[in-house]
């Protein structure tokens, strides 16, 4: 398994380790519920160094991004980030990702850990405009410091005014004495905070500084288990569960990142335009269980007559709401908020209600 610059620290601190996207990653330390609530109420630190980072440079950088992603990067000013996806040529999604406009003619693409090789091959094979591509995934470390007390802790370690970085914006500056750290406000937990991108050589300097600075706030390391429950409470999609090579962005409710701008001829544009105009045969919805139980990935969703109408893609017991929540694809007529559906759990049909995310307000 691959490691991150922090793997030895996770093991030394007693984390439960498990393979994730080819990496040896911490799943939990003190327990998912405790870690989840630490982030909701205080501050926690996620090692997300397994994520992939591609640089796109040169005079044709924007043209390349416009041809391969669904969102409109032409409106992205320097210092801003954008959520988008790589549509494939069959109506599905290669990956969802973030695009950072770093400098004139220079962009950073942040992709999912499990898709680094696939995404890199996709980018290289679809680079018909001669953009300069660089895969710096192995030369980039990343921490996500999340929670309502994150700003207070991090501000002690940087001259950068963190309160001046709006959501989906970033700056590059000094952090914990380390130069050229990207300080980004994109978040995947809904609890506030920042992501830091830096060179692996600076990893332990930054880790130690953050945990020393956060002692008064009770800062804790957080595993990927709580990362999943936190993102699900916000209704954020996870590639491999809610998105994959067969799910279109229109089906997934991502029409808002699918921009049919003039001159933007991205992969499979015509089919996605048709879906937006004519409709789709399934839609991703969020739901809360009314009955007691826990929905899980691939559980069937049925109607009151026990007819299968869809499938659960993500599900958990919400630590904040203390009830079962989930997301899944259903026939469009069942996707409207307030609709009653049933989740088949061990041959019992548990009543649920379609809701509009986020679950955790």
C-alpha positions in Angstrom: 0.0 0.0 0.0 1.0 3.6 -0.6 1.7 5.8 2.4 1.3 9.5 3.1 3.9 11.7 5.0 1.7 11.2 8.1 1.2 7.4 8.0 3.7 6.7 10.8 2.0 9.3 13.0 -1.4 7.8 12.5 -0.1 4.3 13.4 1.8 5.7 16.4 -1.4 7.4 17.7 -3.3 4.2 17.5 -5.5 4.8 14.5 -7.4 1.9 13.0 -5.7 1.7 9.6 -7.2 0.3 6.4 -6.5 0.3 2.7 -8.3 3.1 0.9 -7.7 3.9 -2.8 -4.4 2.0 -2.6 -3.2 4.0 0.5 -2.8 2.9 4.1 -5.2 5.4 5.7 -6.6 6.1 9.2 -10.3 5.1 9.3 -10.8 6.2 13.0 -8.9 7.1 16.1 -11.3 7.5 19.1 -14.5 6.4 17.2 -16.5 7.8 14.3 -19.2 9.5 16.4 -16.7 11.2 18.7 -14.6 12.4 15.8 -17.6 13.5 13.8 -18.9 15.7 16.7 -15.4 17.0 17.3 -15.5 18.5 13.8 -19.1 19.7 14.1 -18.4 21.5 17.4 -14.7 22.2 17.5 -11.8 21.4 15.2 -10.3 18.3 13.7 -7.5 17.4 11.2 -7.9 15.1 8.2 -4.9 13.7 6.3 -6.0 13.9 2.7 -2.6 13.6 1.2 -3.9 10.7 -0.9 -5.8 13.0 -3.1 -4.4 13.7 -6.6 -3.1 17.0 -8.0 -2.5 17.8 -11.6 -1.1 21.1 -12.9 -2.4 22.5 -16.2 -0.2 25.2 -17.7 0.5 27.3 -20.8 -1.5 29.4 -23.2 -3.9 26.5 -23.9 -4.5 25.6 -20.3 -8.0 27.1 -20.2 -9.0 25.7 -23.6 -8.0 22.2 -22.3 -10.0 22.6 -19.1 -13.1 23.9 -21.0 -12.9 20.9 -23.3 -12.7 18.2 -20.6 -14.8 19.5 -17.7 -18.5 20.3 -17.4 -18.4 23.6 -15.5 -17.4 26.9 -17.1 -13.8 27.7 -16.1 -13.7 30.8 -18.2 -15.6 32.7 -15.5 -13.1 31.6 -12.8 -10.8 34.5 -11.6 -7.4 33.9 -10.2 -7.7 32.9 -6.5 -11.0 31.1 -6.9 -11.9 27.4 -7.1 -14.7 25.6 -8.9 -16.4 22.2 -8.4 -16.8 20.4 -11.7 -16.6 16.9 -13.2 -15.0 15.1 -16.2 -17.9 13.8 -18.2 -17.1 10.6 -20.1 -18.4 9.8 -23.6 -21.1 7.4 -22.4 -23.2 9.8 -20.3 -21.3 9.0 -17.0 -18.6 10.7 -15.0 -14.9 9.9 -15.0 -14.5 11.8 -11.8 -15.6 14.9 -9.9 -12.9 17.4 -9.0 -11.9 20.9 -8.0 -10.3 23.4 -10.4 -8.1 26.1 -8.9 -7.2 29.2 -11.0 -3.7 29.6 -9.6 -2.0 32.1 -11.9 -2.5 33.4 -15.5 -2.3 30.3 -17.7 -1.9 28.0 -14.7 -4.6 25.8 -13.0 -4.6 23.1 -10.4 -6.9 20.1 -10.7 -7.6 18.2 -7.5 -9.0 14.7 -8.2 -10.1 11.7 -6.1 -7.4 9.4 -4.7 -8.9 6.3 -6.2 -9.0 7.8 -9.7 -5.6 9.4 -10.0 -4.3 6.9 -12.6 -7.6 6.8 -14.5 -7.9 10.6 -14.5 -4.3 11.2 -15.6 -4.8 8.8 -18.5 -8.1 10.6 -19.4 -6.4 14.0 -19.3 -3.4 13.0 -21.4 -5.5 11.2 -24.0 -7.9 14.2 -24.3 -5.2 16.9 -24.4 -5.8 17.8 -28.1 -4.9 21.5 -27.6 -1.3 21.0 -26.4 -1.7 22.1 -22.8 1.2 21.4 -20.5 0.2 18.7 -17.9 2.0 17.8 -14.8 1.0 15.1 -12.3 2.3 16.3 -9.0 0.2 13.9 -6.8 3.3 12.3 -5.2 4.9 15.6 -4.6 2.0 17.2 -2.8 0.7 16.7 0.8 -2.6 17.9 2.0 -4.4 18.4 5.4 -8.0 19.5 5.9 -8.5 21.4 9.2 -12.2 21.5 9.7 -14.7 22.8 12.2 -16.0 26.1 13.7 -12.7 26.6 15.7 -10.4 25.9 12.7 -9.9 29.5 11.7 -9.0 30.5 15.3 -6.3 27.8 15.5 -4.9 28.3 12.0 -4.7 32.1 12.3 -2.0 31.7 15.0 0.3 30.1 12.4 0.1 32.4 9.4 0.3 36.1 8.5 -2.4 35.5 5.9 -5.8 37.0 7.0 -7.9 33.8 6.9 -11.1 35.7 7.4 -10.5 37.4 4.0 -10.6 34.0 2.1 -14.3 33.4 1.1 -15.8 30.0 0.4 -14.3 28.4 -2.7 -11.3 30.8 -2.7 -7.6 30.3 -1.8 -4.3 32.1 -1.4 -0.7 31.0 -1.4 1.4 32.1 1.5 3.5 31.3 4.5 2.2 28.8 7.1 4.0 27.6 10.2 7.2 29.1 8.7 6.8 27.1 5.5 6.7 28.9 2.2 4.3 28.4 -0.8 1.5 26.7 1.1 -1.9 26.8 -0.7 -4.6 27.8 1.9 -8.0 26.9 0.5 -11.5 27.3 1.7 -13.5 24.6 -0.1 -14.5 22.1 2.7 -16.2 18.7 2.5 -17.6 18.6 6.0 -20.0 21.6 6.1 -18.4 22.7 9.4 -16.0 25.4 8.0 -12.3 25.3 7.9 -9.4 25.2 5.4 -7.3 22.8 3.3 -3.6 23.2 3.2 -1.5 22.0 0.2 2.3 21.8 0.7 5.5 20.0 -0.1 5.9 16.6 1.7 9.2 17.9 3.2 7.2 20.4 5.2 4.6 17.8 6.4 5.7 17.2 10.0 6.5 20.8 10.6 3.0 21.8 9.7 1.4 18.8 11.5 3.2 19.5 14.7 2.5 23.2 14.6 -1.2 22.7 14.0 -1.6 20.3 16.9 0.4 22.5 19.3 -1.7 25.6 18.3 -4.9 23.7 18.7 -4.4 22.3 22.1 -6.6 24.9 23.9 -9.5 24.0 21.5 -9.1 20.2 22.0 -7.9 19.6 18.4 -7.9 15.9 17.3 -6.9 13.9 14.3 -9.9 12.6 12.4 -10.2 9.5 10.2 -11.9 8.8 6.9 -14.9 7.2 8.7 -16.0 10.5 10.1 -15.2 12.3 6.9 -17.8 10.1 5.2 -20.5 10.7 7.8 -19.8 14.5 7.7 -20.0 14.8 4.0 -23.2 12.7 3.9 -24.9 14.9 6.5 -24.3 17.8 4.0 -25.6 15.8 1.0 -22.2 15.9 -0.7 -21.6 13.2 -3.3 -18.8 10.6 -3.0 -17.3 9.2 -6.2 -17.7 5.4 -6.3 -20.9 5.6 -4.3 -23.2 8.4 -5.6 -21.2 9.1 -8.8 -19.5 6.8 -11.2 -18.8 6.0 -14.8 -22.5 5.2 -15.4 -24.2 8.2 -13.5 -24.6 11.4 -15.5 -24.3 14.8 -13.8 -27.9 15.6 -14.7 -29.1 12.4 -12.9 -26.9 13.3 -9.9 -28.4 16.7 -9.5 -25.2 18.4 -10.8 -26.9 20.4 -13.6 -25.5 23.4 -11.8 -21.9 22.4 -12.6 -22.9 21.4 -16.2 -22.7 24.7 -18.2 -23.6 24.7 -21.9 -21.8 28.0 -22.5 -21.2 29.2 -26.1 -18.1 27.6 -27.6 -17.6 25.2 -24.7 -17.6 21.9 -26.5 -16.9 19.5 -23.7 -17.0 15.7 -23.8 -20.6 14.4 -24.4 -22.1 17.8 -24.3 -24.9 16.9 -26.8 -26.1 14.0 -24.7 -26.1 16.0 -21.5 -28.0 18.8 -23.2 -30.5 16.3 -24.3 -30.9 14.9 -20.8 -31.4 18.4 -19.4 -34.1 19.2 -22.0 -35.9 15.8 -22.1 -35.4 14.6 -18.6 -33.8 11.4 -17.1 -35.1 8.0 -16.0 -33.6 8.3 -12.5 -32.6 11.0 -10.1 -30.4 11.2 -7.0 -32.3 12.1 -3.9 -31.6 12.4 -0.2 -33.8 10.8 2.4 -34.2 10.4 6.2 -35.5 7.2 7.8 -38.8 7.6 9.7 -38.5 4.1 11.1 -35.5 3.0 13.1 -32.6 1.5 11.0 -29.5 2.2 9.0 -29.6 2.4 5.2 -26.5 1.0 3.5 -24.9 1.2 0.0 -26.8 -1.0 -2.5 -29.9 -1.5 -0.4 -33.1 -1.5 -2.5 -35.5 1.4 -2.4 -39.2 0.4 -2.9 -42.6 2.0 -3.0 -45.6 1.3 -0.7 -46.5 -1.7 -2.9 -43.0 -3.2 -2.6 -42.0 -2.4 -6.2 -38.3 -1.6 -6.6 -37.9 2.1 -7.6 -34.2 2.6 -6.9 -31.1 1.8 -4.9 -29.2 3.4 -2.0 -25.8 4.8 -2.9 -24.8 6.2 0.5 -26.2 5.6 3.9 -25.4 5.9 7.6 -26.6 6.6 11.1 -26.3 10.4 11.3 -24.2 11.2 14.5 -25.7 14.7 14.6 -29.3 13.8 13.9 -29.3 10.4 15.5 -31.4 8.9 12.7 -30.7 6.9 9.5 -30.0 9.1 6.5 -28.9 8.4 2.9 -28.9 9.1 -0.7 -29.9 7.0 -3.7 -31.2 7.0 -7.2 -34.9 6.6 -7.7 -37.4 7.1 -10.5 -37.9 10.8 -11.0 -41.5 10.9 -9.7 -40.2 9.7 -6.3 -37.3 12.3 -6.0 -39.4 15.2 -4.8 -39.0 16.4 -1.2 -41.7 15.1 1.0 -42.2 11.9 -1.0 -42.6 8.7 1.1 -40.3 5.8 0.1 -39.2 2.6 1.8 -35.7 1.2 2.3 -35.5 -2.6 2.2 -33.3 -3.6 5.3 -33.1 -7.3 5.9 -36.4 -8.0 4.2 -38.1 -5.2 6.2 -39.4 -2.2 4.4 -38.4 0.8 6.6 -40.4 4.0 6.0 -38.3 7.0 4.8 -39.0 10.5 3.5 -37.2 12.3 0.7 -35.7 15.6 1.9 -33.7 18.4 0.5 -30.1 18.4 1.8 -28.2 19.3 3.9 -29.4 17.1 6.7 -27.3 19.1 9.2 -28.4 22.7 9.0 
